[in-house]
Amino acid sequence: MSAREARVHVFLGKGGVGKTTCAAATALHFAERGENTLAISTDPTPSLSHIFELEGRQRERPVMPNLSVTELGLEEVRAMWDERFGREVYAVFSAFVDIEYEKFVAFVTSVLPGLNEEFMVDHIRRIALDGRYRHVVWDTAPLGQTLALLETPALLAEHLRMAPRVYSHLRTSGEHRESVMTVLSRWAELAAACMAFLREEVSFSMVTIAEALAVQQLPAVFAELSKYDLRVDRLLVNNVVKTTDSDFMRKKAEQQAIQLKQLRDRYGHAPLIEIPLLPGEVRGVPALRQIAGVLHR
């Protein structure tokens, strides 16, 4: 990593476990250390704005000194598609297929289910390289959508293997067939660059809760990440009961203790951080500071 390149911190987890809270608290921590930081969400229903008490969807909006927030959705991804490949690919295909651009985009993204996420990875990779921020903190989409991007390079490789036979049957010129292959090859190069970025330049934190269903889902997730040589650096367990001042809370703590032991036994290679259950909603800078104090002792 160069002196100008940002450190990228990715928070993974199923919906509702506290990914956004952990990402926002981490971004706040770095900003209050005086390091220029971007908190970025690619969740289709982002809540970074809510946590930082901002109105509306944000596009790289300064929140406080050294901290900006941005939220990317489908419209932004389509703009990335247009910028990098979309219109070029469409121009080639539309020479021999009568299809509207919007339908064409919908078709391609359905064939390659990780495509949206891949363009987001590339966008974040370029932010990391441009030197504006020291830290980029990424609040990802729910886990299933994020893991879909890992399949994209393999899907592209299979398409490139099959493409010459498919395109040989199209009633179009050799020049158009070559254009399609050229674009797809560059697309595959982008996929490979994104995977290399995730492997080499990104720190992953897995966020979960100490409940049986959430814990039972983790082995498959870790196995999927391991298949692509992606390593989780920290396991964050949210909403852990620390105050047992009632029968209900004591019972809850006993149930969580069983799951916490399983997590320690299975994932002892990664630091496990317990984030206490707070009495109120985590929203606003003071509440986020409490979480940051636990995550970055």
SEMAR-767730 format. One record per residue (C-alpha): residue number from 1; residue in one letter; x, y, z. Coordinates in Angstrom, 2 decimals, m for minus. Layout:
BEGIN
+-----+------+---------+---------+---------+
: seq : type :      xx :      yy :      zz :
+-----+------+---------+---------+---------+
: NUM :    A :       X :       Y :       Z :
...
+-----+------+---------+---------+---------+
//
This chain:
BEGIN
+-----+------+---------+---------+---------+
: seq : type :      xx :      yy :      zz :
+-----+------+---------+---------+---------+
:   1 :    M :    0.00 :    0.00 :    0.00 :
:   2 :    S :    1.41 :    3.38 :   m1.00 :
:   3 :    A :    1.61 :    6.37 :    1.33 :
:   4 :    R :   m1.28 :    8.00 :   m0.53 :
:   5 :    E :   m3.49 :    4.94 :   m0.82 :
:   6 :    A :   m6.39 :    4.70 :    1.64 :
:   7 :    R :   m6.85 :    1.84 :    4.08 :
:   8 :    V :  m10.15 :    0.10 :    3.31 :
:   9 :    H :  m12.21 :   m1.42 :    6.12 :
:  10 :    V :  m15.13 :   m3.65 :    5.10 :
:  11 :    F :  m17.98 :   m4.68 :    7.40 :
:  12 :    L :  m19.82 :   m7.87 :    6.45 :
:  13 :    G :  m22.88 :   m9.50 :    7.98 :
:  14 :    K :  m26.50 :  m10.45 :    7.48 :
:  15 :    G :  m29.12 :   m7.72 :    7.65 :
:  16 :    G :  m29.97 :   m6.31 :   11.07 :
:  17 :    V :  m26.87 :   m7.39 :   13.03 :
:  18 :    G :  m25.32 :   m3.93 :   13.32 :
:  19 :    K :  m22.97 :   m3.61 :   10.32 :
:  20 :    T :  m23.85 :    0.02 :    9.78 :
:  21 :    T :  m23.40 :    0.87 :   13.45 :
:  22 :    C :  m19.92 :   m0.70 :   13.51 :
:  23 :    A :  m18.92 :    0.94 :   10.23 :
:  24 :    A :  m20.13 :    4.37 :   11.36 :
:  25 :    A :  m18.38 :    4.06 :   14.73 :
:  26 :    T :  m15.13 :    3.04 :   13.02 :
:  27 :    A :  m15.32 :    5.96 :   10.59 :
:  28 :    L :  m15.96 :    8.33 :   13.50 :
:  29 :    H :  m12.96 :    6.89 :   15.37 :
:  30 :    F :  m10.56 :    7.57 :   12.51 :
:  31 :    A :  m12.02 :   11.03 :   11.84 :
:  32 :    E :  m11.62 :   12.07 :   15.47 :
:  33 :    R :   m7.99 :   10.96 :   15.29 :
:  34 :    G :   m7.59 :   13.62 :   12.59 :
:  35 :    E :   m7.45 :   11.20 :    9.64 :
:  36 :    N :   m9.56 :   12.06 :    6.60 :
:  37 :    T :  m12.21 :    9.32 :    6.33 :
:  38 :    L :  m15.05 :    8.33 :    4.01 :
:  39 :    A :  m17.92 :    6.17 :    5.28 :
:  40 :    I :  m19.62 :    4.54 :    2.31 :
:  41 :    S :  m22.74 :    2.36 :    2.20 :
:  42 :    T :  m23.77 :    0.09 :   m0.68 :
:  43 :    D :  m26.81 :   m1.31 :    1.13 :
:  44 :    P :  m29.95 :   m0.94 :   m1.06 :
:  45 :    T :  m31.68 :    0.48 :    2.04 :
:  46 :    P :  m28.82 :    2.46 :    3.60 :
:  47 :    S :  m28.97 :    3.75 :    7.17 :
:  48 :    L :  m25.71 :    5.68 :    7.47 :
:  49 :    S :  m27.72 :    8.90 :    7.12 :
:  50 :    H :  m30.03 :    7.80 :    9.92 :
:  51 :    I :  m27.16 :    6.92 :   12.25 :
:  52 :    F :  m25.37 :   10.22 :   11.61 :
:  53 :    E :  m28.72 :   12.06 :   11.86 :
:  54 :    L :  m28.63 :   13.42 :    8.33 :
:  55 :    E :  m31.59 :   14.12 :    6.06 :
:  56 :    G :  m31.93 :   12.32 :    2.71 :
:  57 :    R :  m29.52 :   10.15 :    0.76 :
:  58 :    Q :  m25.92 :   11.36 :    0.85 :
:  59 :    R :  m23.33 :   11.73 :   m1.90 :
:  60 :    E :  m19.94 :   12.37 :   m0.31 :
:  61 :    R :  m21.32 :   14.89 :    2.14 :
:  62 :    P :  m19.05 :   16.25 :    4.91 :
:  63 :    V :  m20.51 :   15.36 :    8.32 :
:  64 :    M :  m17.83 :   16.79 :   10.58 :
:  65 :    P :  m14.12 :   17.60 :   10.28 :
:  66 :    N :  m12.29 :   14.71 :    8.53 :
:  67 :    L :  m15.48 :   12.68 :    7.93 :
:  68 :    S :  m17.68 :   12.39 :    4.82 :
:  69 :    V :  m20.58 :   10.03 :    4.13 :
:  70 :    T :  m21.81 :    8.62 :    0.82 :
:  71 :    E :  m24.54 :    6.10 :   m0.03 :
:  72 :    L :  m24.58 :    4.26 :   m3.35 :
:  73 :    G :  m27.68 :    2.67 :   m4.86 :
:  74 :    L :  m28.82 :    1.19 :   m8.15 :
:  75 :    E :  m28.78 :    4.55 :   m9.97 :
:  76 :    E :  m25.15 :    5.14 :   m9.05 :
:  77 :    V :  m24.20 :    1.62 :  m10.14 :
:  78 :    R :  m25.85 :    2.16 :  m13.51 :
:  79 :    A :  m23.86 :    5.36 :  m13.89 :
:  80 :    M :  m20.68 :    3.34 :  m13.23 :
:  81 :    W :  m21.83 :    0.79 :  m15.81 :
:  82 :    D :  m22.31 :    3.57 :  m18.37 :
:  83 :    E :  m18.91 :    5.07 :  m17.59 :
:  84 :    R :  m16.89 :    1.87 :  m17.87 :
:  85 :    F :  m18.64 :   m0.58 :  m20.20 :
:  86 :    G :  m22.39 :   m0.20 :  m20.58 :
:  87 :    R :  m22.78 :    2.00 :  m23.64 :
:  88 :    E :  m19.82 :    0.36 :  m25.37 :
:  89 :    V :  m21.20 :   m3.16 :  m24.88 :
:  90 :    Y :  m24.69 :   m2.03 :  m25.84 :
:  91 :    A :  m23.43 :   m0.37 :  m29.02 :
:  92 :    V :  m21.95 :   m3.67 :  m30.13 :
:  93 :    F :  m24.93 :   m5.83 :  m29.21 :
:  94 :    S :  m27.52 :   m3.42 :  m30.59 :
:  95 :    A :  m25.92 :   m3.78 :  m34.03 :
:  96 :    F :  m27.46 :   m7.25 :  m34.28 :
:  97 :    V :  m30.03 :   m7.45 :  m31.42 :
:  98 :    D :  m33.05 :   m5.15 :  m31.25 :
:  99 :    I :  m33.27 :   m4.39 :  m27.52 :
: 100 :    E :  m33.76 :   m1.24 :  m25.44 :
: 101 :    Y :  m30.86 :   m0.17 :  m23.26 :
: 102 :    E :  m32.72 :   m0.58 :  m19.94 :
: 103 :    K :  m33.79 :   m4.11 :  m20.85 :
: 104 :    F :  m30.25 :   m4.88 :  m21.98 :
: 105 :    V :  m28.82 :   m3.77 :  m18.61 :
: 106 :    A :  m31.44 :   m5.81 :  m16.74 :
: 107 :    F :  m30.56 :   m8.87 :  m18.81 :
: 108 :    V :  m26.80 :   m8.59 :  m18.28 :
: 109 :    T :  m27.11 :   m8.00 :  m14.53 :
: 110 :    S :  m29.40 :  m11.03 :  m14.23 :
: 111 :    V :  m26.92 :  m13.25 :  m16.11 :
: 112 :    L :  m24.04 :  m12.04 :  m13.90 :
: 113 :    P :  m25.55 :  m11.71 :  m10.40 :
: 114 :    G :  m22.49 :  m10.11 :   m8.81 :
: 115 :    L :  m22.11 :   m7.38 :  m11.40 :
: 116 :    N :  m23.61 :   m4.52 :   m9.39 :
: 117 :    E :  m21.40 :   m5.31 :   m6.42 :
: 118 :    E :  m18.32 :   m5.62 :   m8.63 :
: 119 :    F :  m18.76 :   m2.12 :  m10.01 :
: 120 :    M :  m19.11 :   m0.87 :   m6.44 :
: 121 :    V :  m15.84 :   m2.63 :   m5.52 :
: 122 :    D :  m14.14 :   m0.97 :   m8.47 :
: 123 :    H :  m15.54 :    2.41 :   m7.44 :
: 124 :    I :  m14.20 :    1.99 :   m3.90 :
: 125 :    R :  m10.87 :    0.73 :   m5.25 :
: 126 :    R :  m10.49 :    3.89 :   m7.30 :
: 127 :    I :  m11.41 :    6.07 :   m4.30 :
: 128 :    A :   m8.72 :    4.28 :   m2.29 :
: 129 :    L :   m6.16 :    4.97 :   m4.99 :
: 130 :    D :   m6.91 :    8.65 :   m5.58 :
: 131 :    G :   m5.44 :    9.82 :   m2.26 :
: 132 :    R :   m8.29 :   11.99 :   m0.99 :
: 133 :    Y :   m8.94 :    9.80 :    2.08 :
: 134 :    R :   m6.73 :    8.02 :    4.59 :
: 135 :    H :   m9.51 :    5.56 :    5.45 :
: 136 :    V :  m12.49 :    4.23 :    3.50 :
: 137 :    V :  m15.02 :    2.41 :    5.71 :
: 138 :    W :  m17.45 :    0.29 :    3.68 :
: 139 :    D :  m20.86 :   m0.72 :    5.04 :
: 140 :    T :  m21.79 :   m3.52 :    2.62 :
: 141 :    A :  m25.12 :   m4.83 :    1.41 :
: 142 :    P :  m26.61 :   m7.83 :    3.26 :
: 143 :    L :  m24.23 :  m10.76 :    3.10 :
: 144 :    G :  m25.85 :  m12.78 :    0.29 :
: 145 :    Q :  m25.67 :   m9.89 :   m2.14 :
: 146 :    T :  m22.08 :   m9.08 :   m1.23 :
: 147 :    L :  m20.91 :  m12.69 :   m1.66 :
: 148 :    A :  m22.50 :  m12.76 :   m5.13 :
: 149 :    L :  m19.66 :  m10.61 :   m6.47 :
: 150 :    L :  m17.20 :  m13.43 :   m5.73 :
: 151 :    E :  m18.81 :  m15.56 :   m8.45 :
: 152 :    T :  m18.48 :  m12.89 :  m11.15 :
: 153 :    P :  m14.90 :  m13.65 :  m12.33 :
: 154 :    A :  m15.75 :  m17.35 :  m12.75 :
: 155 :    L :  m18.93 :  m16.49 :  m14.66 :
: 156 :    L :  m17.00 :  m14.16 :  m16.93 :
: 157 :    A :  m14.32 :  m16.77 :  m17.52 :
: 158 :    E :  m16.97 :  m19.31 :  m18.51 :
: 159 :    H :  m18.60 :  m16.77 :  m20.83 :
: 160 :    L :  m15.26 :  m15.99 :  m22.48 :
: 161 :    R :  m14.69 :  m19.73 :  m22.97 :
: 162 :    M :  m18.09 :  m20.18 :  m24.63 :
: 163 :    A :  m18.32 :  m16.83 :  m26.43 :
: 164 :    P :  m16.47 :  m17.68 :  m29.68 :
: 165 :    R :  m18.87 :  m20.56 :  m30.40 :
: 166 :    V :  m21.92 :  m18.45 :  m29.52 :
: 167 :    Y :  m20.87 :  m15.41 :  m31.54 :
: 168 :    S :  m19.89 :  m17.52 :  m34.55 :
: 169 :    H :  m23.62 :  m18.16 :  m35.11 :
: 170 :    L :  m24.62 :  m14.50 :  m34.97 :
: 171 :    R :  m25.38 :  m12.79 :  m38.25 :
: 172 :    T :  m22.90 :   m9.99 :  m37.86 :
: 173 :    S :  m19.47 :   m9.04 :  m39.04 :
: 174 :    G :  m16.19 :  m10.34 :  m37.69 :
: 175 :    E :  m15.46 :   m6.83 :  m36.50 :
: 176 :    H :  m18.49 :   m6.85 :  m34.19 :
: 177 :    R :  m17.63 :  m10.28 :  m32.83 :
: 178 :    E :  m14.12 :   m9.06 :  m32.09 :
: 179 :    S :  m15.51 :   m5.94 :  m30.38 :
: 180 :    V :  m17.64 :   m8.07 :  m28.07 :
: 181 :    M :  m14.68 :  m10.28 :  m27.16 :
: 182 :    T :  m12.44 :   m7.25 :  m26.57 :
: 183 :    V :  m14.93 :   m5.63 :  m24.21 :
: 184 :    L :  m15.58 :   m8.87 :  m22.34 :
: 185 :    S :  m11.83 :   m9.43 :  m21.95 :
: 186 :    R :  m11.41 :   m5.99 :  m20.42 :
: 187 :    W :  m14.40 :   m6.71 :  m18.22 :
: 188 :    A :  m12.72 :   m9.92 :  m17.01 :
: 189 :    E :   m9.55 :   m7.93 :  m16.26 :
: 190 :    L :  m11.63 :   m5.58 :  m14.11 :
: 191 :    A :  m13.08 :   m8.55 :  m12.22 :
: 192 :    A :   m9.59 :   m9.89 :  m11.55 :
: 193 :    A :   m8.38 :   m6.47 :  m10.37 :
: 194 :    C :  m11.34 :   m6.20 :   m7.99 :
: 195 :    M :  m10.61 :   m9.62 :   m6.51 :
: 196 :    A :   m6.93 :   m8.77 :   m6.06 :
: 197 :    F :   m7.96 :   m5.56 :   m4.30 :
: 198 :    L :  m10.25 :   m7.46 :   m1.91 :
: 199 :    R :   m7.53 :  m10.01 :   m1.14 :
: 200 :    E :   m4.60 :   m7.65 :   m0.69 :
: 201 :    E :   m5.82 :   m4.20 :    0.32 :
: 202 :    V :   m8.93 :   m4.71 :    2.45 :
: 203 :    S :   m9.48 :   m5.46 :    6.13 :
: 204 :    F :  m12.66 :   m7.50 :    6.76 :
: 205 :    S :  m14.74 :   m7.40 :    9.94 :
: 206 :    M :  m17.59 :   m9.89 :   10.29 :
: 207 :    V :  m20.52 :   m8.60 :   12.36 :
: 208 :    T :  m22.93 :  m11.02 :   14.00 :
: 209 :    I :  m25.08 :  m11.49 :   17.10 :
: 210 :    A :  m24.91 :  m14.16 :   19.79 :
: 211 :    E :  m28.00 :  m16.05 :   18.67 :
: 212 :    A :  m28.12 :  m19.65 :   17.49 :
: 213 :    L :  m29.39 :  m18.99 :   13.95 :
: 214 :    A :  m26.82 :  m16.27 :   13.26 :
: 215 :    V :  m23.97 :  m18.40 :   14.63 :
: 216 :    Q :  m25.07 :  m21.46 :   12.65 :
: 217 :    Q :  m24.94 :  m19.48 :    9.41 :
: 218 :    L :  m21.33 :  m18.35 :    9.85 :
: 219 :    P :  m19.42 :  m21.54 :    8.89 :
: 220 :    A :  m20.83 :  m21.46 :    5.34 :
: 221 :    V :  m19.97 :  m17.77 :    5.04 :
: 222 :    F :  m16.39 :  m18.27 :    6.26 :
: 223 :    A :  m16.00 :  m21.23 :    3.91 :
: 224 :    E :  m17.17 :  m19.12 :    0.94 :
: 225 :    L :  m14.73 :  m16.35 :    1.80 :
: 226 :    S :  m11.90 :  m18.84 :    2.31 :
: 227 :    K :  m12.57 :  m20.33 :   m1.13 :
: 228 :    Y :  m11.50 :  m17.00 :   m2.60 :
: 229 :    D :   m8.58 :  m16.48 :   m0.16 :
: 230 :    L :  m10.41 :  m13.73 :    1.71 :
: 231 :    R :   m9.63 :  m13.60 :    5.43 :
: 232 :    V :  m11.76 :  m12.13 :    8.22 :
: 233 :    D :   m9.59 :  m10.01 :   10.51 :
: 234 :    R :  m12.10 :   m9.47 :   13.34 :
: 235 :    L :  m15.35 :  m11.02 :   14.52 :
: 236 :    L :  m17.66 :   m8.44 :   16.09 :
: 237 :    V :  m20.53 :   m9.74 :   18.22 :
: 238 :    N :  m23.18 :   m7.08 :   18.68 :
: 239 :    N :  m25.79 :   m6.57 :   21.42 :
: 240 :    V :  m24.09 :   m8.70 :   24.06 :
: 241 :    V :  m25.85 :   m8.51 :   27.45 :
: 242 :    K :  m23.52 :   m7.17 :   30.14 :
: 243 :    T :  m26.03 :   m6.05 :   32.79 :
: 244 :    T :  m28.08 :   m8.89 :   34.29 :
: 245 :    D :  m30.41 :   m6.98 :   36.59 :
: 246 :    S :  m33.56 :   m8.99 :   35.81 :
: 247 :    D :  m34.56 :  m12.61 :   35.22 :
: 248 :    F :  m35.08 :  m11.82 :   31.54 :
: 249 :    M :  m31.59 :  m10.35 :   31.10 :
: 250 :    R :  m29.96 :  m13.16 :   33.10 :
: 251 :    K :  m31.63 :  m15.75 :   30.86 :
: 252 :    K :  m30.60 :  m13.81 :   27.77 :
: 253 :    A :  m26.99 :  m13.63 :   28.98 :
: 254 :    E :  m26.94 :  m17.38 :   29.68 :
: 255 :    Q :  m28.16 :  m18.14 :   26.14 :
: 256 :    Q :  m25.62 :  m15.76 :   24.64 :
: 257 :    A :  m22.78 :  m17.32 :   26.67 :
: 258 :    I :  m23.35 :  m20.65 :   24.87 :
: 259 :    Q :  m23.12 :  m18.98 :   21.45 :
: 260 :    L :  m20.11 :  m16.86 :   22.44 :
: 261 :    K :  m18.23 :  m20.01 :   23.51 :
: 262 :    Q :  m18.99 :  m21.62 :   20.15 :
: 263 :    L :  m17.69 :  m18.55 :   18.35 :
: 264 :    R :  m14.46 :  m18.49 :   20.38 :
: 265 :    D :  m13.89 :  m22.21 :   19.89 :
: 266 :    R :  m14.47 :  m22.11 :   16.13 :
: 267 :    Y :  m12.96 :  m18.72 :   15.20 :
: 268 :    G :  m10.15 :  m18.34 :   17.71 :
: 269 :    H :   m7.82 :  m17.27 :   14.88 :
: 270 :    A :   m9.61 :  m13.92 :   14.65 :
: 271 :    P :   m9.98 :  m11.44 :   17.52 :
: 272 :    L :  m13.53 :  m11.53 :   18.92 :
: 273 :    I :  m14.92 :   m8.24 :   20.18 :
: 274 :    E :  m18.12 :   m8.13 :   22.23 :
: 275 :    I :  m20.19 :   m4.99 :   21.71 :
: 276 :    P :  m22.51 :   m4.46 :   24.69 :
: 277 :    L :  m26.25 :   m4.09 :   24.35 :
: 278 :    L :  m27.01 :   m0.42 :   24.94 :
: 279 :    P :  m30.28 :    0.77 :   26.51 :
: 280 :    G :  m31.20 :    3.06 :   23.63 :
: 281 :    E :  m30.91 :    3.33 :   19.85 :
: 282 :    V :  m27.38 :    3.90 :   18.57 :
: 283 :    R :  m27.81 :    7.15 :   16.71 :
: 284 :    G :  m25.73 :   10.31 :   16.66 :
: 285 :    V :  m22.10 :   10.99 :   17.47 :
: 286 :    P :  m22.23 :   10.48 :   21.30 :
: 287 :    A :  m23.72 :    6.98 :   20.96 :
: 288 :    L :  m21.31 :    6.08 :   18.16 :
: 289 :    R :  m18.40 :    7.14 :   20.36 :
: 290 :    Q :  m19.47 :    4.48 :   22.88 :
: 291 :    I :  m19.29 :    1.81 :   20.19 :
: 292 :    A :  m16.00 :    3.18 :   18.85 :
: 293 :    G :  m14.54 :    2.96 :   22.34 :
: 294 :    V :  m15.25 :   m0.78 :   22.37 :
: 295 :    L :  m14.05 :   m1.47 :   18.82 :
: 296 :    H :  m10.81 :    0.51 :   19.11 :
: 297 :    R :   m9.52 :    0.15 :   22.65 :
+-----+------+---------+---------+---------+
//
